[in-house]
Amino acid sequence: MVRRRRREVSPEIEVESPSSAVVFDAELLNREKEIPARFVWPEDEKPTPDADEELKVPLIDLAGFLSGRPEASEDVARLVGEACGKHGFFQVVNHGISPELVTAAHRCVEAFFSMPLREKQRAQRKPGESCGYASSFTGRFSAKLPWKETLSFRFSPSSSLVQDFFVRTLGDEFRHFGEVYEEYCEAMNKLSLDIMEILGMSLGVGRAHFREFFNANDSIMRLNFYPPCQKPELTLGTGPHCDPTSLTILHQDDVGGLQVFADGRWKTIRPKVDAFVVNIGDTFMALSNGRYRSCLHRAVVNRDAARKSLAFFLCPALEKVVAPPGRLVGPASPRAYPDFTWSALLEFTQKHYRADMKTLDAFSQWIQGTLRKQEDDFLSLALSHSISGLQGCRFLRGARVKLWSFHAFLIWQRAPVAINGGGGWWRRRPRAPGEAAAKGKDKGCLLPHAANSTQNSIKHWLI
């Protein structure tokens, strides 16, 4: 069942074999008059001249919010809420980020991507991972390859992950790069949490809710480099997609190339040297119960100049359960997406699905298919042991270890347990107030819905 569903939701993910993978060497390819066929995109996805129209996104001045003025905070929350309900993009100025820091970060981008390919490949991204150097994802996809290079690395507050990455993969001579991007990521983290306060206000759940949710985060920083291309009308720097992450904070250089699909057509967000572009990702769309949009966007290239950008992707802690606040769920607004963890969505996009405009829907289908498969397997296992009553309860509790994965977590913590066996539909009984577990770890036991003597005999039975 799981294999069939994976083929349904990820029809275009085709992994290259090492022997057939194209090598994307920007220093050579940016001078070629023709580009390899695998970089040519379908006609309906190629860039068009009319996409040069500018998308009017609000330019949010954060000065009043950051200084604590209530009226300014309310205005900012209103403007951000309007943008997020429409297309999910806005820009921020007076954000408190040092211009010198931004300049230093861009300078390091240029220094890294100007190195020979062999030197950059010292930080080569491994298959199935989200961090490291990638030259157009040539080892992952076989068609519609993006005309770009990237360097991605993890960030977590109050850690040395960034500096450790540069020293470990590129050597001690790149320690300065680690220092620059450590400082840059810390600044992005602070700005992200400030924006989370604004999003909480705009959704009516309070300033603290999302800030606390993301306080301990496991985020991603990505350096993007789009070399010149002699046939920019045939290819894309980044294909149409919605970010699977929670929040993206992007700084563009003065070349430009970011396009957003809004009002039924592609439009451009022009660079502003003192502004950051902010957009909602799929994970926050789920946290808002679908009220805020993760919008389709892409990057185009040109034949005259390389383009650089800095993208910080705010993500929850890997095993944090993503679920909307109770205030955003009700009879008029039922749950739009199932609970999930960021680690599961990240794995899905790295191993099973090429991110596009339907990533979150495809991921939700994949979760449900996996749950059904696990429930079927669990039921078969239970029936094969002919379990019932107290013996069945002991067996099910022992088998809990086999199900304690992310998908099973949904069964035990959030959803009804649909196991039709052992004398009735089984449910998980939460521990009664003040009730203590003998082993200090249990949270309750499975009981059948149907009342019978077995239920009475195990009412207080705990292991």
C-alpha positions as CSV (number, residue, x, y, z in Angstrom):
1,M,0.0,0.0,0.0
2,V,2.7,2.5,0.9
3,R,4.7,1.8,-2.3
4,R,1.6,2.3,-4.4
5,R,0.8,5.6,-2.7
6,R,4.3,6.9,-3.0
7,R,4.2,6.4,-6.8
8,E,0.9,8.3,-6.9
9,V,2.1,11.3,-5.0
10,S,5.6,11.6,-6.4
11,P,5.3,10.9,-10.2
12,E,8.2,13.1,-11.1
13,I,10.9,12.1,-8.7
14,E,13.5,10.1,-10.7
15,V,16.9,9.6,-9.1
16,E,19.9,9.6,-11.4
17,S,22.3,6.7,-11.4
18,P,25.9,7.8,-10.7
19,S,26.9,6.7,-14.2
20,S,24.4,8.8,-16.0
21,A,24.3,12.0,-13.8
22,V,25.1,15.3,-15.5
23,V,27.9,17.3,-14.0
24,F,26.9,21.0,-13.5
25,D,30.1,22.9,-13.7
26,A,28.9,26.6,-13.8
27,E,32.3,27.9,-14.9
28,L,32.0,25.9,-18.1
29,L,28.3,25.8,-18.7
30,N,27.6,29.5,-18.4
31,R,29.6,30.1,-21.6
32,E,27.9,27.4,-23.6
33,K,25.5,28.6,-26.4
34,E,23.3,25.5,-25.9
35,I,22.3,24.0,-22.6
36,P,22.0,20.2,-21.9
37,A,18.5,18.9,-22.5
38,R,18.0,18.0,-18.9
39,F,18.0,21.6,-17.9
40,V,15.3,22.5,-20.5
41,W,11.9,22.9,-18.8
42,P,8.5,22.1,-20.4
43,E,6.8,24.8,-22.5
44,D,4.1,25.5,-19.9
45,E,6.7,26.1,-17.2
46,K,9.3,28.1,-19.0
47,P,9.7,31.8,-18.1
48,T,7.8,34.4,-20.1
49,P,8.5,38.1,-20.6
50,D,5.1,39.1,-19.2
51,A,6.2,37.8,-15.8
52,D,8.3,41.0,-15.4
53,E,5.3,42.7,-13.9
54,E,6.0,43.6,-10.3
55,L,4.0,42.0,-7.5
56,K,2.9,44.6,-5.0
57,V,3.7,43.2,-1.6
58,P,3.4,45.2,1.6
59,L,6.6,46.8,2.8
60,I,6.4,46.3,6.6
61,D,8.3,48.8,8.8
62,L,9.2,46.9,12.0
63,A,10.6,49.9,13.8
64,G,7.4,50.6,15.8
65,F,6.8,47.0,16.6
66,L,10.4,46.4,17.8
67,S,10.2,49.5,20.0
68,G,7.1,48.2,21.7
69,R,4.5,50.7,20.5
70,P,1.1,49.0,20.7
71,E,-0.6,50.9,17.9
72,A,2.3,50.2,15.6
73,S,2.2,46.5,16.5
74,E,-1.5,46.3,15.7
75,D,-1.0,48.0,12.3
76,V,1.9,45.6,11.5
77,A,-0.1,42.5,12.5
78,R,-3.0,43.7,10.3
79,L,-0.8,44.2,7.2
80,V,1.0,40.9,7.7
81,G,-2.3,39.1,8.2
82,E,-3.7,40.5,5.0
83,A,-0.6,39.5,3.0
84,C,-0.5,36.0,4.4
85,G,-4.2,35.4,3.7
86,K,-3.7,36.5,0.1
87,H,-0.3,35.2,-1.2
88,G,1.9,34.7,1.9
89,F,4.6,37.2,0.8
90,F,5.7,40.5,2.4
91,Q,8.9,42.5,2.9
92,V,10.3,44.0,6.1
93,V,12.5,47.0,6.6
94,N,14.0,48.6,9.8
95,H,14.4,45.1,11.0
96,G,17.6,45.6,13.1
97,I,19.9,43.5,10.9
98,S,23.3,45.2,10.4
99,P,24.0,46.1,6.7
100,E,27.6,45.2,7.3
101,L,26.6,41.7,8.3
102,V,24.5,41.3,5.2
103,T,27.3,42.5,3.0
104,A,29.8,40.1,4.6
105,A,27.4,37.2,4.1
106,H,27.0,38.0,0.4
107,R,30.8,38.4,0.1
108,C,31.3,34.9,1.4
109,V,28.7,33.6,-1.1
110,E,30.7,35.0,-3.9
111,A,34.0,33.6,-2.6
112,F,32.6,30.1,-2.1
113,F,30.9,29.7,-5.5
114,S,33.8,31.2,-7.4
115,M,36.0,28.3,-6.3
116,P,36.7,25.4,-8.7
117,L,34.0,22.7,-8.7
118,R,36.4,20.1,-7.1
119,E,36.9,22.4,-4.1
120,K,33.2,23.1,-3.6
121,Q,32.6,19.3,-3.8
122,R,34.5,18.9,-0.5
123,A,31.2,19.8,1.1
124,Q,29.1,17.6,-1.3
125,R,25.6,16.9,-0.1
126,K,25.0,13.2,0.5
127,P,21.9,11.4,-1.1
128,G,18.8,11.8,1.1
129,E,20.3,14.7,3.1
130,S,19.3,18.3,3.2
131,C,22.7,19.9,3.9
132,G,25.9,20.3,2.0
133,Y,26.9,21.5,-1.5
134,A,24.6,20.7,-4.4
135,S,25.3,21.5,-8.1
136,S,21.8,21.6,-9.7
137,F,20.7,18.4,-7.8
138,T,22.1,16.4,-10.8
139,G,22.4,13.3,-8.6
140,R,18.8,13.5,-7.5
141,F,16.7,14.3,-10.5
142,S,16.9,13.3,-14.1
143,A,14.8,16.1,-15.7
144,K,13.9,19.7,-15.2
145,L,17.2,20.4,-13.5
146,P,17.5,23.9,-11.9
147,W,20.3,26.2,-13.2
148,K,21.9,26.9,-9.8
149,E,24.3,25.8,-7.1
150,T,23.5,25.8,-3.4
151,L,25.2,25.3,-0.1
152,S,23.0,24.4,2.8
153,F,23.7,23.9,6.5
154,R,21.7,23.5,9.8
155,F,21.3,26.1,12.5
156,S,20.0,25.7,16.0
157,P,20.1,28.5,18.6
158,S,22.9,28.5,21.1
159,S,24.9,25.9,19.2
160,S,28.1,25.8,17.1
161,L,26.5,23.8,14.2
162,V,27.3,26.4,11.6
163,Q,30.9,26.9,12.4
164,D,31.4,23.1,12.9
165,F,29.9,22.5,9.4
166,F,32.4,24.8,7.7
167,V,35.5,23.5,9.5
168,R,34.5,19.9,9.2
169,T,33.6,19.9,5.5
170,L,36.0,22.6,4.1
171,G,38.8,22.9,6.6
172,D,40.0,25.4,9.2
173,E,40.7,28.0,6.5
174,F,36.9,28.4,6.2
175,R,36.5,29.1,9.9
176,H,35.8,32.8,9.1
177,F,32.9,31.7,6.8
178,G,31.5,29.8,9.8
179,E,31.8,32.9,12.0
180,V,30.0,35.1,9.5
181,Y,27.1,32.7,9.0
182,E,26.8,31.8,12.7
183,E,26.3,35.5,13.3
184,Y,24.0,35.9,10.3
185,C,21.8,32.9,11.4
186,E,21.6,34.2,15.0
187,A,20.3,37.5,13.5
188,M,17.8,35.6,11.3
189,N,16.6,33.5,14.2
190,K,15.9,36.7,16.2
191,L,14.0,38.3,13.3
192,S,12.1,35.0,12.7
193,L,10.9,34.9,16.3
194,D,9.8,38.6,16.1
195,I,7.8,37.8,13.0
196,M,6.3,34.8,14.8
197,E,5.0,37.2,17.4
198,I,3.4,39.2,14.7
199,L,1.8,36.1,13.1
200,G,0.4,35.1,16.5
201,M,-1.2,38.5,16.9
202,S,-2.6,38.5,13.4
203,L,-4.2,35.0,14.0
204,G,-5.6,35.9,17.4
205,V,-3.6,33.4,19.4
206,G,-1.4,35.9,21.2
207,R,2.2,37.0,20.7
208,A,3.8,34.2,22.7
209,H,2.3,31.1,21.1
210,F,4.3,30.7,18.0
211,R,7.4,32.3,19.5
212,E,7.5,29.7,22.2
213,F,6.8,27.0,19.6
214,F,9.9,28.0,17.6
215,N,12.2,29.0,20.5
216,A,14.0,25.7,20.1
217,N,14.3,25.3,16.4
218,D,16.3,23.2,13.9
219,S,16.5,25.5,10.9
220,I,18.3,25.6,7.6
221,M,20.4,28.3,6.0
222,R,21.0,28.1,2.2
223,L,23.3,30.1,0.0
224,N,22.0,30.3,-3.6
225,F,24.1,31.0,-6.7
226,Y,22.5,31.3,-10.1
227,P,25.2,31.5,-12.8
228,P,24.6,33.3,-16.1
229,C,22.9,31.2,-18.8
230,Q,23.0,31.7,-22.5
231,K,19.5,30.3,-22.9
232,P,17.6,31.8,-19.9
233,E,14.3,31.5,-21.8
234,L,14.6,27.6,-21.7
235,T,15.4,27.0,-18.1
236,L,14.7,28.0,-14.5
237,G,17.0,28.8,-11.5
238,T,14.5,27.2,-9.2
239,G,11.4,25.4,-10.3
240,P,7.9,26.3,-9.2
241,H,7.4,25.2,-5.6
242,C,6.1,26.0,-2.1
243,D,8.6,26.0,0.7
244,P,7.9,23.0,2.9
245,T,9.5,24.9,5.9
246,S,7.7,27.3,8.2
247,L,9.0,30.7,7.4
248,T,11.5,31.9,4.8
249,I,13.6,35.1,5.1
250,L,15.3,35.9,1.9
251,H,17.8,38.6,1.0
252,Q,18.4,39.1,-2.7
253,D,21.3,40.9,-4.4
254,D,20.6,43.6,-6.9
255,V,20.2,41.2,-9.9
256,G,16.7,40.0,-9.1
257,G,14.9,36.9,-10.3
258,L,12.3,35.9,-7.6
259,Q,8.8,35.4,-9.1
260,V,5.6,34.6,-7.3
261,F,2.4,33.1,-8.8
262,A,-0.4,35.5,-7.8
263,D,-3.7,36.5,-9.4
264,G,-3.4,33.7,-11.9
265,R,0.0,34.7,-13.4
266,W,3.7,35.0,-12.5
267,K,4.9,38.3,-11.1
268,T,8.3,39.6,-9.9
269,I,9.4,40.8,-6.5
270,R,12.1,43.3,-7.2
271,P,15.2,43.5,-4.9
272,K,15.4,46.2,-2.2
273,V,18.8,46.4,-0.7
274,D,17.6,47.2,2.8
275,A,14.6,44.8,2.8
276,F,14.2,41.1,3.5
277,V,11.5,39.1,1.6
278,V,9.4,37.0,4.0
279,N,7.1,34.2,3.0
280,I,5.0,31.5,4.7
281,G,5.9,27.9,4.2
282,D,3.9,24.7,4.2
283,T,4.6,23.9,7.8
284,F,3.2,27.2,9.0
285,M,0.2,26.8,6.7
286,A,-0.5,23.7,8.7
287,L,0.1,25.5,12.0
288,S,-2.5,28.2,10.9
289,N,-4.9,25.4,9.9
290,G,-4.8,26.6,6.3
291,R,-5.7,30.2,7.1
292,Y,-2.3,31.5,5.8
293,R,-1.0,30.5,2.4
294,S,2.2,29.0,1.3
295,C,2.4,30.4,-2.2
296,L,4.0,29.0,-5.4
297,H,7.2,30.8,-6.4
298,R,10.3,30.2,-8.6
299,A,13.6,31.9,-9.6
300,V,14.6,32.8,-13.1
301,V,18.1,33.4,-14.5
302,N,19.6,35.7,-17.1
303,R,22.5,35.7,-19.6
304,D,24.4,38.7,-18.3
305,A,25.0,38.4,-14.5
306,A,25.1,35.8,-11.8
307,R,22.5,36.1,-9.1
308,K,23.1,35.5,-5.4
309,S,20.6,35.2,-2.5
310,L,20.6,34.2,1.2
311,A,17.7,32.1,2.4
312,F,17.0,31.3,6.0
313,F,14.3,28.7,6.6
314,L,12.8,28.6,10.1
315,C,11.8,25.1,11.0
316,P,10.5,23.6,14.3
317,A,12.6,21.2,16.4
318,L,12.8,18.0,14.4
319,E,10.4,16.0,16.6
320,K,8.1,18.8,17.5
321,V,4.5,17.9,16.7
322,V,3.0,20.4,14.2
323,A,-0.6,21.1,15.1
324,P,-2.7,24.3,15.0
325,P,-3.7,26.0,18.3
326,G,-7.1,25.1,19.5
327,R,-8.5,28.6,18.8
328,L,-8.0,28.0,15.1
329,V,-10.0,24.7,15.0
330,G,-13.7,24.4,15.4
331,P,-17.0,23.3,13.7
332,A,-16.6,26.0,11.1
333,S,-12.9,25.4,10.6
334,P,-12.1,21.7,11.0
335,R,-8.6,20.3,10.8
336,A,-7.1,21.0,7.4
337,Y,-4.0,18.7,7.9
338,P,-3.0,15.8,10.2
339,D,-0.4,16.2,12.9
340,F,3.1,15.6,11.8
341,T,6.7,16.3,12.8
342,W,9.1,18.4,10.8
343,S,11.5,15.5,10.6
344,A,8.9,13.4,8.8
345,L,8.1,16.2,6.3
346,L,11.8,16.8,5.7
347,E,12.4,13.2,5.0
348,F,9.4,13.1,2.7
349,T,10.7,16.0,0.6
350,Q,14.3,14.6,0.5
351,K,13.5,10.9,-0.3
352,H,10.0,10.6,-1.7
353,Y,8.8,13.8,-3.3
354,R,10.1,16.8,-5.3
355,A,8.7,19.9,-3.6
356,D,6.0,21.7,-5.7
357,M,2.7,23.4,-5.1
358,K,1.1,20.2,-3.8
359,T,3.7,19.1,-1.3
360,L,1.6,19.4,1.9
361,D,-1.4,17.6,0.3
362,A,0.8,14.8,-1.0
363,F,2.5,14.5,2.4
364,S,-0.9,14.3,4.1
365,Q,-2.0,11.5,1.7
366,W,1.3,9.7,2.4
367,I,0.8,9.9,6.1
368,Q,-2.8,8.5,5.9
369,G,-1.6,5.7,3.6
370,T,1.2,4.8,6.0
371,L,-1.2,4.9,9.0
372,R,-3.6,2.6,7.2
373,K,-0.7,0.2,6.4
374,Q,0.5,0.2,9.9
375,E,-3.0,-0.4,11.3
376,D,-3.5,-3.3,8.9
377,D,-0.1,-4.8,9.9
378,F,-0.9,-4.3,13.6
379,L,-4.3,-5.9,13.2
380,S,-2.9,-8.9,11.3
381,L,-0.3,-9.3,14.0
382,A,-2.9,-9.1,16.7
383,L,-5.2,-11.6,15.0
384,S,-2.4,-14.0,14.4
385,H,-1.9,-14.2,18.2
386,S,-5.6,-14.7,18.8
387,I,-5.6,-12.1,21.5
388,S,-8.6,-11.1,23.6
389,G,-9.3,-9.6,27.0
390,L,-6.5,-9.1,29.4
391,Q,-4.1,-11.2,27.3
392,G,-4.8,-8.9,24.4
393,C,-4.3,-5.8,26.4
394,R,-0.9,-7.1,27.5
395,F,0.0,-8.0,24.0
396,L,-1.0,-4.7,22.6
397,R,0.9,-2.8,25.2
398,G,4.0,-4.9,24.4
399,A,3.6,-4.3,20.7
400,R,3.5,-0.6,21.3
401,V,7.2,-0.4,20.9
402,K,6.8,-1.6,17.3
403,L,4.4,1.3,16.6
404,W,6.3,4.1,18.3
405,S,7.3,5.8,15.1
406,F,6.1,9.2,13.9
407,H,3.0,7.8,12.1
408,A,2.0,5.6,15.0
409,F,2.4,8.6,17.3
410,L,-0.6,10.0,15.6
411,I,-2.6,6.9,16.4
412,W,-1.7,6.9,20.1
413,Q,-1.7,10.6,20.8
414,R,-4.2,12.3,18.5
415,A,-6.4,9.9,16.6
416,P,-8.8,7.0,17.7
417,V,-7.2,3.6,17.5
418,A,-9.1,1.7,14.9
419,I,-8.3,-1.9,15.7
420,N,-11.4,-4.1,15.4
421,G,-10.5,-7.1,17.4
422,G,-10.4,-8.7,20.8
423,G,-14.1,-8.3,21.4
424,G,-14.7,-4.7,20.3
425,W,-13.2,-1.5,19.0
426,W,-10.1,-0.6,21.0
427,R,-9.4,2.8,22.4
428,R,-6.6,4.3,24.4
429,R,-7.7,5.1,28.0
430,P,-5.8,8.1,29.4
431,R,-4.5,7.8,32.9
432,A,-6.9,9.0,35.6
433,P,-5.8,12.1,37.6
434,G,-3.4,11.1,40.3
435,E,-3.0,7.6,38.9
436,A,0.7,6.5,39.0
437,A,2.4,4.0,36.6
438,A,4.3,1.2,38.2
439,K,7.2,1.7,35.8
440,G,6.9,5.5,35.7
441,K,6.6,5.7,31.9
442,D,3.2,4.5,30.9
443,K,0.4,6.9,29.9
444,G,-2.6,4.6,30.0
445,C,-3.8,1.3,28.5
446,L,-5.9,0.1,25.6
447,L,-9.4,-0.8,26.5
448,P,-12.2,-2.1,24.3
449,H,-15.1,0.3,23.8
450,A,-17.6,-2.5,24.4
451,A,-18.4,-2.9,28.0
452,N,-17.6,-6.5,29.2
453,S,-16.2,-8.3,32.2
454,T,-12.7,-8.0,30.8
455,Q,-12.9,-4.2,30.8
456,N,-13.9,-4.2,34.5
457,S,-11.1,-6.6,35.4
458,I,-8.4,-4.4,33.8
459,K,-9.9,-1.0,34.8
460,H,-6.9,-0.2,37.0
461,W,-4.5,-2.7,35.5
462,L,-1.3,-1.0,34.5
463,I,2.2,-2.3,33.8
